[in-house]
Each structure stands twice: as C-alpha cells, then as structure tokens.
C-alpha cells in the first residue's frame, strides 16, 4: 500500500493494484476542522487524483476516532478580518469542488461527527457509508452563515427541497439511524466498520470498466437538473464516448468467453 502526504493534514493511500485510493483527512488535534492549509491540501490531492488515469475509485476517510470532520475551523475564522475572509473563500471552495469534480466514483466513509463543511465534503461524494456513531448536519445558520461548501445545492438533490430546508433552517444534528432513514447517507454499518465497508464497496466498483465508470459518472452529474429530453442527450453523448472503446470490446468478449475482463484502460 503506497502512501503520499499532501501538506500536513491530508494522507493519500493506494490500495492494491485495482485503482482504489483513500483520501484520509488527518488533522486529529482539531477533529479535522478545515483550516485554510487543510483546504489547500484537499484541493491539491483531488487535483492530483483527478489527473491520474490509474485511479478508479476514491474513498474519503478520517484518521480521527470520533469524527469524520467537524466543518470549518471556526477558531481560525474568528481571527479573520473581512478582507481575510474574502481572500480565504476561493481556497475553501477549492476543497469542496475538488472532491465534487473528481471524475471517478467517490465514497465517503463517515463515523462520529460530520457537521457543516464536514458533511458537505461527504455530500460532494457520490455515495456515503456511515457507521452507527455518525452524527450529520448543516448547522451554519446557528452561527450566522449558511452552508457554503455546496450544502444548499447538494442536500436537496439527495432528499428533496422541503426536507433540506427543514434540516438547514433548524440547524439540527441527525444521528445515524435517522440519517439513513432520511437518505442523508446511503449505507449504514455497525460502529467502526465505515472505512472497511467503504473500501469493500470501492473494490466492487473498481472491478468494472474504468472508461465506463468515468462516463457513467459524467452522465449522472451532467444530467442532474435537466429535463428528461436534455438528460437523454447527455446520456447519449456519454454512451458514444465508450461504445467504440477498447473497454467495450473487452467487456463483450469477456462476457461471451465467461471470464473476468482485463480492462485495457486499467493497465
């Protein structure tokens, strides 16, 4: 398992040879609160992974035992002038959009607190696996701001406008069972098993065509919010990008020959 560090607070681990990569939030003394430096590191790690054709799935995890991420570093923010806050804004956004715009499937492995920007990092992923200790929420209005890492746009796409409004307006925290019932997370596992379950899911996904996975994600993301006719055109464009690929030829041949595919794009 190879490891690479981005700054002080982000650790990237490569698992095996199937293209599963773990992006670990590693600021345990602050429960992974997102400081300016940490935001830069998350963005840099995502830029590197996004440009790596060998990456098939990214799993976002935490090294802290009791938290995924507690959101923005409010202690740092408290020291900011208005000018400092304006300068920091694009840096902070870069972390969230970095995760959101990864071209491969992404999974968040959540335990303990995932609040504010921490939950927004999870929402930026395609799938969220949570264990029984998870507590999620967007409490920003309780400190005089709004969710600014994509929460007002990503949450309603998950649970609908009215449910998102209730959660954002009340700023309430939601524990694991209710979070799963409401669709805030996609898979609920026993305490301590979020990382292993997310990595297992990533391995299952990574066994599929790298070309197909990227095209499917592109169609899913670009089609959101479009009417059906426009969405089907997005899907058709994505289909055309893979229909004549070496992966498609290998996938059909492997099916006919009853063997596991050997994806040309994954070599």
Number of C-alpha atoms within 10 A of each C-alpha: 8 9 12 12 15 18 15 12 20 24 22 23 17 17 15 11 12 20 21 24 27 26 25 22 25 23 20 17 8 15 23 26 27 26 22 17 13 25 25 23 24 26 22 18 22 26 17 11 23 19 11 11 15 17 21 28 29 30 25 25 26 26 18 19 11 17 24 34 33 22 24 22 17 14 11 12 15 9 10 14 10 10 8 11 14 11 12 16 13 12 18 24 16 20 25 26 17 21 27 22 16 23 23 26 22 27 26 30 29 34 29 25 23 28 28 27 28 25 28 27 25 30 26 24 23 18 20 25 27 34 24 19 21 26 23 30 25 29 22 22 14 13 9 7 9 18 17 17 25 19 25 17 14 17 23 14 14 15 14 12 13 10 14 21 15 11 16 23 15 15 19 16 18 20 16 24 17 13 20 19 11 14 14 25 25 16 18 22 18 11 13 17 18 25 24 13 19 27 25 13 16 23 19 13 17 21 19 19 22 24 21 20 20 19 21 18 18 20 20 15 15 14 18 12 10 11 9 11 10 13 17 14 13 19 19 12 15 20 15 11 13 19 13 10 14 13 22 17 15 17 19 12 14 15 11 9 10 9 10 13 18 15 19 16 14 19 9
